[in-house]
Amino acid sequence: MTQPYSNTEERTFTHLTEMERGQIAAYLDEGVSLREIGRRMGRDASTISREKNRGSVQQIDTNCKTYTTYYPDAGVRVYEENRENCCGHSTMAAARDFIEFAEEKILGDEWSPDVIVGYANRQKQFDYVPSTKTLYNWIDEGKLSVINMDLELKLRRSTKKTKPRKNKKLLGTSIEERPESIDNREEFTHHPTTNYRFDNLGKMENFDKFKTFVIDLHKDILHHDFVSWDIAVGIDGQPIFIEANFAGATCLYQLAAQRPLFGDLTEEIIQYVANEIKKNEYRDVHSKYAQIKDKNKLLRERNKRLIRNNKNLKAKNTELEANLTNQKK
C-alpha cells in the first residue's frame, strides 16, 4: 500500500444533531430496540445507548409511580455540559493581575520572565502565578503585549541542541593492514579463521611443539562435538596446525588433507582418530584414513549394486504378477 493509493478508511465521527435526538425519542416511544434504531439511523447501537442514558429523566405518573423516559432536551443539556469540561481551559483569566505586573516589569525594568515568576512566588501577592515556561509560551503565542524582542537574552541564546556522540567501537587492526609474511601461512595462527582459543599460541611453529598443548587440553576438548584441524607445512618441513573449530559434546578430529571424508566418519573412526592424534602418530592416521576411504568406496559401490539388483527383482515380480493375472482371466 503506497501513500497516494491508500485504501485505509478514515474514521469520520460526527456528534448527534437535534433532529437525530428527536428521531431517537420517537423510536423509543414506539418500542424499537436500540440496535434497530442504530441500523435505521446509520449509527452504532452503543451511540444510541449512551444518548439514551444521557437524556433519561425520572418522571412521576398519575398514580405517583416513578418511571424513566428519554427527553432530547435533557440529552442536549448533558451533552453541552460535558463539552465544556472535555478540554483544558486557559488560566490567563485567573492570572490577569500577574500579567499586568509582568508586562510592566519586562518593558519598564527589563526583568526576565524567570525573575518575575520567582519574585511573585516569593512575595505571594497574586492569587495565581503561572510557571516560567507558561509565561514564555504566552509571549511566543502573542497573548501579551510583550514580544521576544523585548527580552534581553532570549534572542541571543542558541536554540540548537547538541547530541552526545556515541563512542566509536575500536575493532583493532584491519585484515588489510596485516604483514605480508602472514600470507605465506608458515606460522601457527597465520590463517584468517584461526580459532580464538589458540590465539595465544602463535609461537608454536610446528606439530611437535603443539603436541603438549593437545594432550593437556584433551579432556577439555572431549567436551565438544566437533574439532576440525587445518594443517600446513612449517618452516622446518613438518605439519603445523593453523585452524581449530569446536562445538558440541563428543570428540571428532579431522585433518585438512582428509576433509572430503567428513561425511564417511563413524563413531568408531572418531575415537580412533582422537587416540592417534593424542599419541602424535600423524602418519599412521594419514594411512588409516586412506584405508578407510578405499573401504568406504567399496561399500558405496556394493550398496549401489544391491540397489540395482533390488530394482531388477521388483521389475521381475511385477511382470510375474501381471502374467498370473492374465492366466486367471
C-alpha positions in Angstrom: 0.0 0.0 0.0 1.5 3.3 -1.1 0.7 6.8 0.1 -1.2 8.1 -3.0 -3.2 4.9 -3.4 -4.1 4.2 0.3 -7.2 2.1 0.8 -7.4 2.7 4.5 -10.7 4.0 5.6 -10.5 7.1 7.8 -12.7 7.2 10.9 -15.2 10.1 10.5 -17.3 10.5 13.6 -20.0 13.2 14.0 -22.0 14.2 17.0 -25.7 13.7 17.2 -27.9 16.5 16.0 -31.1 17.8 17.4 -33.1 16.1 14.6 -31.4 12.7 15.4 -32.2 13.1 19.1 -35.9 13.6 18.1 -35.8 10.5 16.0 -34.4 8.5 18.9 -37.2 9.7 21.1 -39.8 8.8 18.6 -38.4 5.3 18.0 -38.1 4.7 21.8 -41.8 5.6 22.2 -42.6 3.1 19.5 -40.7 0.4 21.4 -38.0 -0.1 18.8 -34.8 -1.8 20.1 -31.5 0.2 20.4 -29.9 -2.0 17.7 -32.7 -1.5 15.3 -32.7 2.3 15.9 -28.9 2.4 15.2 -29.5 0.4 12.0 -32.2 2.8 10.8 -30.2 5.9 11.6 -26.9 4.6 10.4 -25.4 4.8 13.9 -23.7 2.3 16.2 -26.0 0.8 18.9 -23.6 1.9 21.6 -24.1 5.5 20.5 -27.8 5.2 20.8 -27.4 3.6 24.2 -25.2 6.4 25.6 -27.5 9.0 24.3 -30.5 7.3 25.9 -28.6 7.3 29.3 -27.7 11.0 28.9 -31.3 12.1 28.2 -33.1 9.7 30.6 -35.1 11.5 33.2 -37.2 10.1 36.1 -40.9 11.2 36.0 -44.0 10.5 38.2 -47.2 9.3 36.6 -50.8 10.0 37.8 -50.5 7.0 40.2 -47.5 8.6 41.9 -45.2 5.9 40.5 -41.8 6.8 39.1 -40.7 5.9 35.6 -37.7 6.7 33.4 -38.2 8.2 29.9 -35.9 9.9 27.3 -36.1 13.6 26.6 -34.0 15.1 23.8 -33.7 18.4 25.6 -32.1 16.7 28.6 -29.7 14.9 26.4 -28.6 18.2 24.8 -28.1 19.8 28.2 -25.9 16.9 29.5 -24.0 16.9 26.1 -23.2 20.6 26.3 -22.0 20.3 29.9 -19.7 17.5 29.0 -18.3 19.5 26.1 -17.4 22.4 28.4 -15.4 20.0 30.6 -13.8 17.9 27.9 -10.8 20.2 27.3 -8.4 22.3 29.4 -9.2 26.0 29.9 -6.8 28.8 29.7 -5.5 30.2 33.1 -5.0 33.7 31.7 -8.2 35.0 33.2 -7.0 33.9 36.7 -3.6 35.4 36.1 -4.8 38.8 34.8 -3.2 40.8 37.6 0.0 38.9 37.3 0.1 39.5 33.5 -0.1 43.3 34.0 2.7 43.1 36.6 4.8 41.0 34.2 4.4 43.4 31.3 5.3 46.4 33.4 8.4 44.8 34.8 9.6 43.5 31.3 9.0 46.7 29.4 9.9 49.1 32.2 12.6 47.4 34.4 13.8 44.8 31.8 13.2 41.9 34.1 13.4 38.4 32.7 10.3 36.1 32.9 12.1 33.8 35.3 12.9 36.6 37.7 9.3 37.8 37.6 7.9 34.4 38.4 10.4 33.9 41.2 9.6 37.3 42.7 5.9 36.8 42.5 6.1 33.4 44.2 8.2 34.8 47.0 6.1 37.9 47.6 2.8 35.9 47.3 0.9 39.0 46.2 -1.1 37.3 43.4 -3.8 34.6 43.6 -2.4 32.7 40.6 1.2 32.7 39.4 2.0 30.6 36.2 5.2 28.8 35.7 8.1 30.3 33.8 7.5 28.0 30.9 3.9 29.1 30.7 4.8 32.7 30.7 7.3 32.2 27.9 4.6 30.3 25.9 2.2 33.2 26.3 4.8 35.6 25.0 5.5 33.3 22.0 1.8 32.9 21.2 1.4 36.7 21.2 -1.1 36.8 24.1 0.8 39.5 25.9 1.9 43.0 24.8 5.4 41.8 25.2 7.3 40.2 22.3 10.5 38.2 22.2 12.4 41.4 21.1 11.7 42.9 24.5 13.5 40.1 26.2 17.2 40.8 26.9 18.7 37.3 26.4 16.2 35.1 24.6 17.2 36.1 21.1 20.9 35.9 21.9 20.7 32.3 23.2 21.4 29.5 20.8 18.4 27.1 20.3 20.5 24.4 18.7 20.5 21.2 20.7 23.7 19.1 20.9 23.6 15.3 20.9 26.4 13.4 22.6 28.4 11.4 20.1 28.4 7.7 20.6 31.7 6.1 21.5 33.5 4.7 18.4 33.9 0.9 18.7 37.5 0.0 18.2 37.7 -3.2 16.1 41.5 -3.5 16.1 43.8 -3.7 13.2 42.1 -4.4 9.8 43.0 -7.6 8.0 44.0 -5.4 5.0 46.9 -4.0 7.2 48.4 -7.4 8.2 52.1 -8.1 7.3 52.9 -9.8 4.1 54.6 -12.6 5.9 51.2 -13.9 7.1 50.1 -14.6 3.6 52.8 -17.4 3.5 50.8 -19.4 6.2 54.1 -20.7 7.7 53.4 -20.0 11.3 50.6 -21.0 13.7 47.6 -18.6 13.7 48.6 -17.2 10.3 45.2 -18.0 9.0 42.0 -15.9 8.8 39.9 -18.5 10.5 42.2 -19.3 13.4 40.1 -20.1 16.5 40.3 -17.5 19.3 41.1 -20.3 21.8 44.5 -20.7 20.2 45.4 -17.0 19.5 47.9 -17.1 22.4 49.8 -19.9 20.8 51.3 -18.0 17.9 54.8 -19.1 18.7 54.1 -22.8 18.4 55.7 -23.2 15.0 55.4 -27.0 14.4 53.5 -30.1 15.2 55.9 -31.4 17.9 55.5 -28.2 19.9 51.8 -28.4 19.6 51.6 -32.0 20.9 51.9 -31.0 24.6 49.1 -28.5 24.2 46.8 -31.1 22.6 47.5 -33.6 25.3 47.0 -31.1 28.2 43.7 -29.9 26.8 42.5 -33.3 25.6 40.0 -33.7 28.5 38.6 -30.2 27.8 38.4 -30.9 24.0 36.3 -34.1 24.7 33.5 -31.9 26.0 33.0 -30.7 22.4 31.3 -32.3 19.5 33.4 -31.2 16.5 37.0 -30.3 16.1 38.5 -29.6 12.7 42.2 -29.1 12.1 43.7 -27.3 9.1 47.4 -28.0 8.6 50.2 -26.6 6.5 53.9 -27.1 6.1 56.0 -25.2 8.6 59.5 -23.7 8.3 61.2 -27.0 9.2 59.0 -29.0 6.8 56.8 -30.5 9.5 53.0 -30.2 9.5 51.6 -27.4 11.8 48.1 -26.6 12.9 46.7 -23.3 11.7 43.0 -23.6 12.5 40.8 -25.4 15.0 37.0 -25.3 15.3 35.0 -26.5 18.2 31.3 -27.1 19.0 29.2 -29.8 21.0 29.7 -33.0 23.1 31.6 -35.9 21.6 35.1 -35.6 20.1 35.9 -35.6 16.3 39.3 -34.8 14.9 39.6 -34.2 11.2 42.8 -33.4 9.2 42.6 -30.9 6.4 44.0 -33.5 3.9 41.1 -35.8 4.7 38.3 -33.1 4.8 36.3 -34.8 1.9 35.9 -37.9 4.2 34.0 -36.0 6.8 30.7 -37.4 5.7 32.0 -41.0 6.0 33.4 -40.8 9.5 31.7 -43.1 12.1 31.9 -43.1 15.9 34.5 -45.9 15.8 36.6 -43.9 13.4 36.2 -40.7 15.5 37.5 -42.4 18.6 40.4 -44.0 16.7 41.4 -40.6 15.2 41.2 -39.0 18.6 43.5 -41.6 20.1 46.0 -41.4 17.3 46.3 -37.6 17.4 46.7 -37.8 21.1 49.7 -40.1 20.6 51.0 -37.8 17.8 51.1 -40.6 15.2 50.1 -38.4 12.3 51.5 -40.6 9.5 49.5 -43.6 10.9 46.4 -41.6 10.9 47.0 -40.5 7.4 47.4 -44.1 6.2 44.4 -45.2 8.2 42.3 -42.5 6.5 43.4 -43.7 3.1 42.4 -47.3 4.0 39.1 -46.1 5.4 38.5 -44.1 2.2 39.1 -47.1 0.0 36.9 -49.3 2.2 34.1 -46.8 2.2 34.3 -46.5 -1.6 33.9 -50.3 -1.9 30.9 -50.2 0.5 29.3 -47.5 -1.6 29.7 -49.4 -4.8 28.4 -52.5 -3.1 25.3 -50.6 -2.0 24.7 -49.3 -5.5 24.8 -52.9 -6.8 22.4 -54.0 -4.2 20.0 -51.2 -5.1 20.2 -52.1 -8.8 19.5 -55.7 -8.0 16.5 -54.8 -5.9 15.1 -52.7 -8.7 15.5 -55.6 -11.1 13.8 -58.1 -8.7 10.9 -55.7 -8.2 10.5 -55.4 -12.0 10.5 -59.2 -12.4 8.0 -59.6 -9.6 5.7 -57.1 -11.2 6.0 -58.9 -14.6 5.2 -62.3 -12.9 2.1 -60.9 -11.2 0.9 -59.4 -14.5 1.3 -62.9 -16.2 -0.6 -64.6 -13.3 -3.4 -62.2 -13.6 -3.7 -62.7 -17.4 -3.7 -66.6 -17.0 -6.5 -66.4 -14.4 -8.6 -64.4 -16.8 
